[in-house]
Amino acid sequence: MPELRKDPVVGRWVIVATERARRPGEFVQQRVEPVDPAKDPFSERNEQYTPPEVFAFRDERSKPNGPGWQVRVVPNKFPALRVEGDLGKEGQGIYDKMNGVGAHEVIIETPNPLLQLEQQPIEGIARVIETYKIRMVDLLHDTRFRYVLVFRNFGPQAGANIPHPHSQLIATPVTPKRIKEKLAGAMQYYGYKERSIYEDILRQETKEGTRLVCENAGFVAFCPFASRFPFEVTIMPRRQSAYFQDIQPNEILLLADTLKLTLQKLAKALNQPQYNYIITTAPARYPRPGYWATIDQDFRWHIEILPRLTLIAGFEVGTGFYINPTPPEEAAKYLREIQI
Amino acid sequence: MPELRKDPVVGRWVIVATERARRPGEFVQQRVEPVDPAKDPFSERNEQYTPPEVFAFRDERSKPNGPGWQVRVVPNKFPALRVEGDLGKEGQGIYDKMNGVGAHEVIIETPNPLLQLEQQPIEGIARVIETYKIRMVDLLHDTRFRYVLVFRNFGPQAGANIPHPHSQLIATPVTPKRIKEKLAGAMQYYGYKERSIYEDILRQETKEGTRLVCENAGFVAFCPFASRFPFEVTIMPRRQSAYFQDIQPNEILLLADTLKLTLQKLAKALNQPQYNYIITTAPARYPRPGYWATIDQDFRWHIEILPRLTLIAGFEVGTGFYINPTPPEEAAKYLREIQI
């Protein structure tokens, strides 16, 4: 019998197939082609093909927009939003709109076009995570911005047009709807139970262990109870913290370790699947709307990894009703048993 | 300057590109291959390849599960939900689940494997719409079911595995989250404005005309102000009605006319694009939860047509934050000017 499972935070029901579960080998996948270094705008010595960098980790004597860097952040050449201008909020009849003000940046994770994130040493991954933090803190000084969305697309089906390893961020003057829903759900739970929902989730996941993928002193990786997608993984910090950018140096190393191991397991289990990951964090600290006054207690930042093994049908987008052909317990068991 | 636009019902912000707008010819599309009639389980005289029919429009002397039908409804051979059993609602620690009880049916729209819905005469399309209504009414007699989701996938990227023209329905024991959000948004608007949001939308769309696709005495087709996808179209009845299944015979003909014209325009403008459409309607009338007591006044059923021209990135699913490269005003202008 298939099961209907409810996401405990946002209340979305998901159909989870329990018979005829699809196993790793049964997903047809497009192989991700490596990049041709000569045509790669993100390679070392091709710096002139990107807009000027806004941040970089680079060798002491190297110059901006020249070689000698480890991580480089540049504005997106075709940005979805523009940095200049005011918000220009206005109505248009019954509708509401504002100018598309925001930042859209690319985080080039390495000069090496063939070195995937999970193949980097822990220090390399930690440098990428630190870059996320640095850019987030910097952009949130701009009081027009309410949220910084950090995400990584791997593979063309996941939306990555350039194969060179990179992440992206979009700073927006509004808080995305799904973030608001999570805040509201977490607040409601705390109000009712007087306990954090994320604390309860971690307690149950680490105790039951059936959906656990891996864990260390700082982080727990697990396949969520109401996974929408096969092999979906959530990485959550053990320490209560609503804001990703409050991550401490030792936690960055522990997160790098968890992220590396999780992505390695997914790559090995599913033959380098295309995926997206997203950092879900609290919106800008100030101005904090009154109804999120308890955000530090209610909400916890986390990372969602969404492998692209099945089509996302418009039907699912249109209704919020997902059908997941692989139970998270089976996905987690498979990922746990993969030896790296 | 790109624009941020807010969906007036559910409050989702969408980034709408206004420069470099993508025009119909610029979307790369996979052509949908026609079916091989010999291997087509939905063809006439292949009735034995489907589970026994639950409903059909057929010639007077024809026999169930034999030839001589115009529309045929059969259970899905690989259903996402099972009809038998009780709901078995229970907790599992902090999580909630229930048995995957429900119905999953296929509406075979014509015996002709090559006759797409928009190529049928008005009477043929009306027969398909009437079948939706008949199945919806029948399934909602089962008190376990709260919602009947009617949808049509066209093309493999849109989730259709069998090319023979068909729609599907899923009856579920829960109301999908996005339906709840629409009900809540519509109720909030009515509470604040003392007017129906759908009435206001129709008034503005028919008056401004910039996002209008086509209209007749019963229905209006328009590209919504905060379209998430290029060439997204909403079809809405002029008469206030929360429940699709309350549609009257003359309205069925008018809807068939609007649906035919809209799909023909999309097919011609975008070279037979893959798409999904979804009927959004109110949940089961009884038991009606107290907080939806005003549903008949607040909410209006409608159809959303979502062409699959761009990838749906996991990023967008994960955050509810959509980037639409074609302004709905340009899409609507293009569709209006297409001559059928």
Chai-1 contact restraints between the chains, C-beta under 6 A:
chainA,res_idxA,chainB,res_idxB,connection_type,confidence,min_distance_angstrom,max_distance_angstrom,comment,restraint_id
A,M1,B,R82,contact,1.0,0.0,6.0,A-B,restraint_1
A,M1,B,N99,contact,1.0,0.0,6.0,A-B,restraint_2
A,M1,B,G100,contact,1.0,0.0,6.0,A-B,restraint_3
A,P2,B,G100,contact,1.0,0.0,6.0,A-B,restraint_4
A,E3,B,K97,contact,1.0,0.0,6.0,A-B,restraint_5
A,E3,B,G100,contact,1.0,0.0,6.0,A-B,restraint_6
A,L4,B,M98,contact,1.0,0.0,6.0,A-B,restraint_7
A,L4,B,G100,contact,1.0,0.0,6.0,A-B,restraint_8
A,R5,B,K97,contact,1.0,0.0,6.0,A-B,restraint_9
A,K6,B,D96,contact,1.0,0.0,6.0,A-B,restraint_10
A,P8,B,I94,contact,1.0,0.0,6.0,A-B,restraint_11
A,P8,B,Y95,contact,1.0,0.0,6.0,A-B,restraint_12
A,R12,B,K177,contact,1.0,0.0,6.0,A-B,restraint_13
A,W13,B,V174,contact,1.0,0.0,6.0,A-B,restraint_14
A,I15,B,A80,contact,1.0,0.0,6.0,A-B,restraint_15
A,I15,B,G100,contact,1.0,0.0,6.0,A-B,restraint_16
A,A80,B,I15,contact,1.0,0.0,6.0,A-B,restraint_17
A,A80,B,I323,contact,1.0,0.0,6.0,A-B,restraint_18
A,G93,B,Q204,contact,1.0,0.0,6.0,A-B,restraint_19
A,I94,B,P8,contact,1.0,0.0,6.0,A-B,restraint_20
A,I94,B,D200,contact,1.0,0.0,6.0,A-B,restraint_21
A,I94,B,Q204,contact,1.0,0.0,6.0,A-B,restraint_22
A,Y95,B,P8,contact,1.0,0.0,6.0,A-B,restraint_23
A,Y95,B,F225,contact,1.0,0.0,6.0,A-B,restraint_24
A,D96,B,K6,contact,1.0,0.0,6.0,A-B,restraint_25
A,K97,B,E3,contact,1.0,0.0,6.0,A-B,restraint_26
A,K97,B,R5,contact,1.0,0.0,6.0,A-B,restraint_27
A,M98,B,L4,contact,1.0,0.0,6.0,A-B,restraint_28
A,N99,B,M1,contact,1.0,0.0,6.0,A-B,restraint_29
A,G100,B,M1,contact,1.0,0.0,6.0,A-B,restraint_30
A,G100,B,P2,contact,1.0,0.0,6.0,A-B,restraint_31
A,G100,B,E3,contact,1.0,0.0,6.0,A-B,restraint_32
A,G100,B,L4,contact,1.0,0.0,6.0,A-B,restraint_33
A,G100,B,I15,contact,1.0,0.0,6.0,A-B,restraint_34
A,F151,B,F315,contact,1.0,0.0,6.0,A-B,restraint_35
A,G159,B,L311,contact,1.0,0.0,6.0,A-B,restraint_36
A,G159,B,A313,contact,1.0,0.0,6.0,A-B,restraint_37
A,V174,B,W13,contact,1.0,0.0,6.0,A-B,restraint_38
A,P176,B,T319,contact,1.0,0.0,6.0,A-B,restraint_39
A,P176,B,G320,contact,1.0,0.0,6.0,A-B,restraint_40
A,P176,B,F321,contact,1.0,0.0,6.0,A-B,restraint_41
A,K177,B,R12,contact,1.0,0.0,6.0,A-B,restraint_42
A,K177,B,G320,contact,1.0,0.0,6.0,A-B,restraint_43
A,R178,B,T319,contact,1.0,0.0,6.0,A-B,restraint_44
A,R178,B,G320,contact,1.0,0.0,6.0,A-B,restraint_45
A,D200,B,I94,contact,1.0,0.0,6.0,A-B,restraint_46
A,Q204,B,G93,contact,1.0,0.0,6.0,A-B,restraint_47
A,Q204,B,I94,contact,1.0,0.0,6.0,A-B,restraint_48
A,F225,B,Y95,contact,1.0,0.0,6.0,A-B,restraint_49
A,N276,B,G314,contact,1.0,0.0,6.0,A-B,restraint_50
A,N276,B,F315,contact,1.0,0.0,6.0,A-B,restraint_51
A,I278,B,G318,contact,1.0,0.0,6.0,A-B,restraint_52
A,E304,B,G318,contact,1.0,0.0,6.0,A-B,restraint_53
A,L306,B,G314,contact,1.0,0.0,6.0,A-B,restraint_54
A,L311,B,G159,contact,1.0,0.0,6.0,A-B,restraint_55
A,I312,B,I312,contact,1.0,0.0,6.0,A-B,restraint_56
A,I312,B,V317,contact,1.0,0.0,6.0,A-B,restraint_57
A,A313,B,G159,contact,1.0,0.0,6.0,A-B,restraint_58
A,G314,B,N276,contact,1.0,0.0,6.0,A-B,restraint_59
A,G314,B,L306,contact,1.0,0.0,6.0,A-B,restraint_60
A,F315,B,F151,contact,1.0,0.0,6.0,A-B,restraint_61
A,F315,B,N276,contact,1.0,0.0,6.0,A-B,restraint_62
A,V317,B,I312,contact,1.0,0.0,6.0,A-B,restraint_63
A,G318,B,I278,contact,1.0,0.0,6.0,A-B,restraint_64
A,G318,B,E304,contact,1.0,0.0,6.0,A-B,restraint_65
A,T319,B,P176,contact,1.0,0.0,6.0,A-B,restraint_66
A,T319,B,R178,contact,1.0,0.0,6.0,A-B,restraint_67
A,G320,B,P176,contact,1.0,0.0,6.0,A-B,restraint_68
A,G320,B,K177,contact,1.0,0.0,6.0,A-B,restraint_69
A,G320,B,R178,contact,1.0,0.0,6.0,A-B,restraint_70
A,F321,B,P176,contact,1.0,0.0,6.0,A-B,restraint_71
A,I323,B,A80,contact,1.0,0.0,6.0,A-B,restraint_72
